[in-house]
Amino acid sequence: MGVDTEPLPVRRLEPGATLTVRPPRGDVHVHPLDRVPLDPVEADSAAHDDRTGLDTAFSRDAMQRHAVLPTLERMRVEELSISYGPKLAVRSVSLPVRQGEVLALIGPSGCGKTTLLRSLNRLTELTKTAALSGQIKLDGVDISELEPTALRRRVTMVFQQPNPFPMSIFDNVAYVLREQAKRKPRKASLRPQVEEALARAGLLDEVRDNLDHPALRLSGGQQQRLCIARALAANPEVLLLDEPCSALDPQSTKVIEDLIVKLREEVAVVIVTHNLQQAHRIADHVAFMYLGELVEYAPTHALFGAPKEQRTREYISGAFG
């Protein structure tokens, strides 16, 4: 199923807003912003939308939370199909993945969204029975032409359960930097990069004086942010998140969600979530999948406020899932 990406007019950044855009590796087409916040009247009515039962992410508070950013295409999925033996898990999916926005993949269990996510850095091919057709491009280059380890530094993954290494907080982040270095760097030389990654993940202020402490002593939310810091240390173009808040308490979830919204300025973010409220709160675009098919892809306010497909309306209203 193709995706309509007809450009819409670019909206200006609010005064004082910033956007960090690293140069793409290869020829990349820059897409104008196509996410337009609701006006206050629409926001008030959508905040109590009886059709979905969801508190809209486009209330006044949320509109203030989400800065309007231009977007830069980092990846493109084209007619992607994935099967495990005779079972077709993903069927002819086409999607853009853009820096400057969060893309949420939603749908019931077994719909193919995690398989799609894992295909973006070639993790699906680790399953012997997996077969793939179609294309996935990173900065215009087919990822099948890239060495897998190099690809996974540019397209990094954070998993559902926090998985810090059984070593210090410092060494968890430094591990990535040491793996990338041609010669083993000294600890002192790595400290600025480690602290930068921890700062980007919103964790540095909490652990600055305890970098040598075991990472496994951190709380669940801190461990997940450490895993995000470890992923960011590779300086990726795309960050993949597989239900990163499912094992966390509400307060930790809020911290992670705020971080995700902020990180979209620096990297393209793709998140798989079963939590429709979460997708509503943090996503700029949403892709609804069902039985391996991309049923609908749209800006978040459009998909939740006025879905075009009957199956989308049924899913977000709780008729199945």
N, C-alpha and C positions, 0 to 999 in steps of 0.2 A: 504494500500500500504506500503510495507516495505521500509526501507532505507538502502542502502549499506553503512556500516561504516567500510569497510576494512581498517585496520591501514596502514598508510604510515610512512616513516622514520621521526623521530623527528629531528627538526631543532634546532640549538643552539640559545639561547638568545643573542642579541647583547650585547657587553660590557656595563656594567652599568645598563642594564635593570633589573627590579625586578618583582617578582610575589608573591603576597600574597595568599596562599592557606590554608584555615582553614580546620582542620581535618573533614572528612565526618562523618555523624551520620549513621553508618551502613556500610555494605560492598559495596564498590563502585569500579567499574572497571575504571582504568585510561586509557584514550584514547590518543595515540600519536597525535601530530598536523597533520592535513590533509589539512591545508590551506597554499599553497605555492605561494609567490608573483611572479608576472610576471617578466621576465628579462626586461632590459631597451628597447630592440627592441619591444617586445610584448607590453610593456606599452605604447610606443609611438603610435603603430598602434591601440591599443584598445582605446586610448584616443579620437580617432575620428572614432569610429565604426559606419559606416553608417547603420548597421542593427538595432541598438537600438536608435541612436540619443542621447545617454547618454554620458556625460563626465565620463570616467571610474574612479572608486574609487581606481584603481590600477595604477594611474599615478605615476611619481617619487615622487611628494609631498605626495601622499596618502601612498605610501610604507614607507616613512619615518615616517608618522604619526602613522601607525599601527605597534607596536612592535610585533615580532613573539613570541607567548606564547604557552607553553604546555597547554593541556586541561584536565579537570577533569569532568567526567560525574556526574551531580547532579540529573537530572531527566531523565526519559525515558517514552515516550508515546507509548503504544503498542495496536495496532488494536482498537483505540478509535473511537466510534461512539456516537453521541449525537443527540437526537431528541427532538423537542418540540411538544408534541401531535403527530399527524400523519406526521409532517414535519421533515425530516432528515436534520439536519444542518451540521453535520460532519460525514464523512463516512470512517471508517477503516483507520485512520491516525496513522502512527508510526513515531516517531522522537526522537532523543537525544537532551537533553538540557545540555550544558557544560559550566562550569566556564572556563574563558580564551578566550571566544568568545561572540560575539553578534549574536543572531539568529533573523532575520527579517522575519515576516509573511506578505506576500503581496498577493494581489488579489483584484478583484472588490468588491464593496459593496455587502453584503449578501452572501459572499463566505464561511463564517464559521470561519474566522481567529480570530475574537474577541471572539466568542463562545469557540474556542479552547484555547485561552489565558486565559479566565475566568475559564476554567475547571481545570487549573493547580493549583489553590488554592481553588477549590470547590465553586466558586461563582455561577456557573451555577445552582447548586442544589437549590439555593434560589428561582429560578423560579419553581413554582409548577408543571408545565407541562413538565419539563425537565426530560429526561431519558437517562442514560449513560450505555454503555457496553464497555468492554475492560479494560485496566489497565493504571494507571499513577503511577509511582514509584518515590519516593524522597529518594535518598541515599539507594536505594534497597528495600524500604518499600512501600507497596501499600498505597496511600494517603487516601483511604477509611477507613483505620484502624487508622488514626490519628484524634485527636480531631480537629475540624475545626479552632478554634481560635489559637491553637498551630501551626497548619499548616500555617495559614496566617501570623504568625510572621516569619516563615522560608521562605515563598514564598509570598513576598509583592507586592502590586499593586499600580501603579500610573496611574491616569485616564487622559482622554483627556483634560478636563477642570481643571485648578488648583482649588483645594478645601481646602484651609487652613481653620482651625477652627477659629471662631470669638474670638480669644484670642491673647495673645502676641506671638511674634516670639519664645521666649524661651519656653512658655507653649505648643506651637504646637509640638515641638520635645519632650519635657519632658513628654507630655501626654502618649506616648508609653512606656517610661521608668517607669512611675508611675504605669501603668497598669500591667507591668511585675513584679513589686516589691511586696514582701509579706507584707512589712510594708511601710507606706507612707514615702518616703525619703524627706529629707530637700532639699530646692532649691540649697543651696551651694554644697551639695554632688552630685547633678545632673549636675552642670555646666560643668565639664570636658567632660562628655559624650555628652551633648548637643552640645558643641563646636566642639567635634570630628565629630559628624554627620553633622553639618553645614559645617565643613571643607571638609569632603568627598564629599559633594554636591557642593563644590565650592562657597559657599555663605558666609562663616564666615567673610572674610575680608571686605565684604560690609555691614555687620550688627553687627559687634562685639560690637560697642558702642550703639546699639539701640535694644538690645534683649528684652527690656520691651515694645517696641512699638507694636501697633496692626499689626498683620500679613497682614490684608486686605489693609493696606496702601502701601504694596510692589507693585512693578511693576508686570505685568503678568509673565515675565520670572523669576523674583525672587520668586514669589509665587510657580511656578512650581518646582523650585529648593528646596524651603522649603518643599514641599510635598515629594520630593525625599529624603531630609534629614530626614524627619519623617519616611519614609519607611526604610531608612538605620539604623535608631536608634534601630530597632529591631534586627539588626545584622543578616540579612537573608542570605540564601544560593542562592536564586533566586530572581531577580528583574523583575517584569512584567510591561511593559510600553504600554499603550493603546493610540497610537497617541499623545504622550506627547508634540509635537511641533505644532499641527495643529492650535492652537489659538494664536501662538506667532509670533512676527516680525522676520525678517531674522537674525538680530544680536543676539536676544535671542535664536533663533533656533541653531545658530552656537555654542553658549556657552553650550547649553544642549547636542548637538551632541558630542562636545569635552569631556564633562563630561561622557557620555555614553561609549565612547571608552576607557576612563581611568578606569571606574568602572568595566569593564569586567575582569580586573586583580583580583578583589576581589570577585565578585559574577557572577553567570551565568545571562545573560541579554537576555530577549525575548522582542521584540518590534513589535507591529502591526503598520504598516504605509501604507498610500495610496501614499506616495511620493516615487516614484522609485529612484529619485536622492538621497534621504536620505538613502534608503536601500543600494544603491550603495556606498555611502560615508562611512557608519559606520558599515555595517554588515560583518561578517566573513562567515556566511552561510545564505542562503535565502531559504525559503519554499514558493512556489507559490501554492495558493489554488484557486480552481474554483468549484462552485456548491457543496461545502462541501468536495471535494476530494483533496487530496494532489497530485498535478499534477507532481511537480518536486521539489526536494531538492538537493542542491549542494552548493559548495563553491561559494562565490559571483562572483568571476571573471569568473567561469565556467558558472553559470546560465545566467549572463548578456552577456558574451562574446561568448558562444557557447552552447545555450540551446539545450537540446536533444528533447524536446517535441514541437510539432507544436503549441499547445495552449500557451505555454510559449513564444515562439517567437512572436506570434501575440499580446500577452498582453504587453510585454515590448516594442514592436514597436508602440504601440498605436492603434492597430486595433480595440480593444474594451477595456472597462474598466469603 
